[in-house]
């Protein structure tokens, strides 16, 4: 159950990062703020995808069996 929760949270973060790329320019105070936010969203998206893929490939291993 825990891996599924992690995948759902990761999906939420990924969609929020994608939403950041679709935000209108008028929502930002300037072009620098838009670029900085875009770079931060891209980095967060890459890390999130990596963590979710790692979670999907290793889930269920190393758990004690009784």
ABEGO torsion letter per residue (X at the ends): XAAAAAAAAAAAAAAAAAAAAABBAAABABAAAAAAAAAAAAAAAAAAAAAAAAAAAABGBGBBBX
